[in-house]
Every structure is written in C-alpha cells, then in structure tokens.
C-alpha cells in the first residue's frame, strides 16, 4: 500500500512502480492519492506501508529516504503572452493569476512561489480550488489564469495547454521527493520496495 501526492502520468514514481511490478509480479499494489498531510496521517495509522511525498517531512516515528527532484513548470494557455518568452522568471508572474489546488501539491507549490517572490508587491494573485491537479490544468483553459506543475504532470497533455520552464538567477526551480515508512512494519513487500528505491536513487557519497 503506497500513498502519494504526485502524478503517475510520467516521471520517476511511474517508472519505479513499473520496475517494481516487473520484479515482483505477484505483489498486489494498492495506491492511495491524498494531500501530503493526508498521506502522512494515513501512514501513521499503520494502514499504509509507504508514502512518497513532495518536500521535506520531519518525523521521529519512522524511516525516511530522500529520492529524486523534479523541475517546476508553468502551465499556460497557448495564447498567453509568456509562451513566446525565451526565458520566464518568477518575477514575470507578478501580474498573473495563479490557479492552485487545495489538494495534491498545491500548498507546496504555493510555498515555493512565496519563497521566490518574497516582496508583497511582486506576488501574483492566487486562486485556490478544491479540485485535483488534473482539473486545475483544465481550468487554465477555462478561466483567466496559469498554474504551476511538476514534470510528472506533463505525461498527459491537454489541448491548448503549453508548459514552460520557470527560473530564477540560479536556473530552473525544483521540488524534492522523499519516501517514508514505519520502522515497525515487517511487510516483506515493503522491504523489497525500499531496496528498489535505494538502488534507483542512491544517496550521494559523502
């Protein structure tokens, strides 16, 4: 049982699950999609074996493994003026309306946005909607706004939607992922899953 708050349309989580399925075809996978806080709450209740979530989660009651990072991208209507810009910076968003989900990664992306645009006069207008990220992408083409997504979101594209890299002075912006589990969990399938994660995403040598 694996909880997550990212997309499975593309990216490392999708690739990892496909690899795990190939290595252990007799293991039944149960996937639970919730917000980051929701996933971690279910994990603590022992009804979930592992959680794959964005950002850093500080906890004392289990194991943690840093995984991969993904670029943060802009999702824009194809007729938006920023589509024609060679490079888009965070400061270019100051007059925009940003559509974010109250679920999924919305809060983490909002935190990143606020860290990049710390001055109140530079901050864009944020609209929060109680819908999933896939619906947010649809809303970009329905209402006047743009959105922030991660690379794993771009596996399923929508007509009229364009993705663009967004940068600051140091280059592209990324959001990190990590795995979490209860150390008192003796499920052998969990042990195999964690071993696979360690092989695919080894920690840098110190």
C-alpha positions in Angstrom: 0.0 0.0 0.0 1.7 3.2 -1.2 0.4 6.7 -0.6 1.4 9.6 -2.9 0.7 13.2 -3.7 2.2 13.4 -7.2 1.2 12.4 -10.7 1.6 9.0 -12.2 1.3 10.2 -15.8 5.1 10.4 -16.2 8.2 10.7 -14.1 10.2 8.7 -11.5 7.3 7.4 -9.4 5.7 5.9 -12.5 9.0 4.4 -13.6 9.6 3.0 -10.1 6.2 1.3 -9.9 6.7 -0.2 -13.4 10.1 -1.6 -12.3 8.6 -3.0 -9.1 5.8 -4.6 -10.9 8.3 -6.3 -13.3 10.5 -7.6 -10.5 7.6 -8.7 -8.2 4.6 -9.5 -10.4 2.8 -11.4 -7.6 2.7 -8.4 -5.2 -0.6 -6.5 -5.3 -0.1 -2.8 -5.3 -2.7 -0.5 -3.7 -2.2 3.2 -4.4 -3.7 5.9 -2.2 -3.7 9.5 -3.5 -4.1 12.3 -1.0 -2.5 15.6 0.1 0.9 15.4 1.7 -0.6 15.8 5.2 -3.3 13.3 4.4 -0.8 10.7 3.2 1.4 11.1 6.3 -1.7 10.8 8.6 -2.7 7.5 7.0 0.9 6.3 7.2 1.0 6.9 11.0 -2.2 4.9 11.4 -0.4 1.8 10.1 -2.9 1.3 7.2 -0.3 2.2 4.6 3.1 0.7 4.0 5.0 3.6 2.4 4.4 7.2 1.4 6.0 9.1 -1.5 5.6 12.8 -1.0 7.0 16.2 -2.0 9.2 18.3 0.1 10.8 17.6 3.5 8.7 16.0 6.2 10.2 16.0 9.6 9.1 13.0 11.7 10.6 10.9 14.5 8.4 7.8 14.2 9.8 6.1 11.1 12.3 5.8 8.3 12.9 8.4 5.6 14.7 8.2 2.3 15.5 11.2 0.0 14.6 10.4 -3.6 14.5 12.5 -6.7 13.8 16.1 -7.7 11.6 17.4 -10.4 11.5 20.7 -12.2 8.6 23.1 -11.5 7.0 24.2 -14.8 4.4 26.8 -15.8 1.1 25.5 -17.4 -0.1 28.2 -19.8 -2.9 28.7 -22.3 -1.4 28.5 -25.7 -2.3 32.2 -26.4 -0.7 33.5 -23.3 2.0 36.2 -23.9 4.6 34.3 -21.7 4.5 31.4 -24.2 6.7 33.5 -26.6 9.3 34.4 -24.0 12.6 32.6 -24.4 13.2 32.6 -20.6 10.5 33.0 -18.0 11.5 34.2 -14.5 9.5 34.1 -11.3 9.3 37.9 -11.3 7.4 37.7 -14.6 4.4 36.3 -12.7 3.7 39.4 -10.6 0.6 40.4 -12.6 -0.7 36.9 -13.2 -3.5 34.9 -11.6 -2.1 31.5 -10.4 -4.5 28.6 -10.1 -3.6 26.1 -7.4 -5.2 23.0 -5.9 -6.1 22.8 -2.2 -5.2 19.2 -2.6 -2.3 17.3 -4.1 0.9 19.6 -4.3 -0.9 22.9 -4.2 0.4 24.0 -0.8 4.0 23.0 -1.5 3.9 24.9 -4.9 2.4 27.9 -3.1 5.2 27.8 -0.5 7.8 27.7 -3.3 6.1 30.6 -5.1 6.1 32.7 -1.9 9.8 32.0 -1.3 10.7 33.2 -4.9 8.5 36.3 -4.6 9.1 37.4 -1.1 8.1 41.1 -1.7 4.3 41.6 -1.4 4.3 43.9 -4.4 5.8 41.1 -6.6 3.3 38.5 -5.6 0.7 37.4 -8.1 -3.0 36.7 -7.3 -3.6 33.2 -6.1 -6.8 31.3 -6.7 -7.2 28.1 -4.7 -9.7 25.4 -5.9 -10.8 22.3 -4.1 -10.1 20.1 -7.1 -7.2 17.8 -8.2 -4.2 18.9 -10.3 -5.8 17.4 -13.4 -8.8 19.7 -13.0 -6.6 22.7 -12.3 -4.9 22.1 -15.7 -8.3 22.1 -17.3 -9.2 25.3 -15.5 -6.2 27.0 -17.1 -8.0 26.8 -20.4 -11.4 27.7 -18.9 -10.7 30.7 -16.7 -8.1 33.5 -16.9 -5.1 32.1 -15.2 -2.0 30.0 -15.3 -0.7 27.3 -12.9 2.4 25.6 -11.5 3.1 21.9 -12.1 5.9 19.4 -11.7 7.5 17.4 -14.5 5.5 14.3 -13.6 2.3 16.2 -14.6 3.2 16.5 -18.2 2.7 12.9 -19.3 -1.0 13.7 -20.0 -1.3 16.9 -22.0 -4.5 18.8 -22.7 -5.3 20.6 -26.0 -4.4 24.3 -25.8 -2.0 23.9 -22.8 1.7 24.8 -23.0 4.4 24.0 -20.5 7.4 26.3 -19.9 10.4 26.2 -17.7 10.5 28.9 -14.9 13.7 30.2 -13.5 15.5 32.4 -11.0 19.0 33.6 -11.1 20.3 30.2 -10.3 18.4 28.4 -13.0 15.4 26.1 -13.0 13.5 25.5 -9.8 12.9 22.1 -8.5 10.8 20.3 -5.8 12.2 17.3 -4.0 10.5 13.9 -3.1 11.1 11.5 -0.3 9.9 8.1 0.9 8.6 7.4 4.4 7.6 4.3 6.3 7.0 2.9 9.8 10.1 1.1 11.0 8.0 -1.4 12.9 6.4 -2.6 9.6 7.6 -6.1 8.8 5.8 -6.5 5.4 8.4 -8.2 3.1 6.9 -6.4 0.1 7.8 -3.1 1.8 11.4 -4.3 2.3 11.6 -5.1 -1.4 10.2 -1.8 -2.4 12.6 0.2 -0.2 15.5 -1.9 -1.6 14.4 -0.9 -5.1 14.2 2.8 -4.1 17.7 2.6 -2.6 19.0 1.1 -5.8 17.3 3.5 -8.2 18.0 6.7 -6.1 21.2 6.1 -4.1 22.3 8.7 -1.6 25.3 10.8 -2.8 28.6 9.7 -1.4 29.8 11.9 1.4 
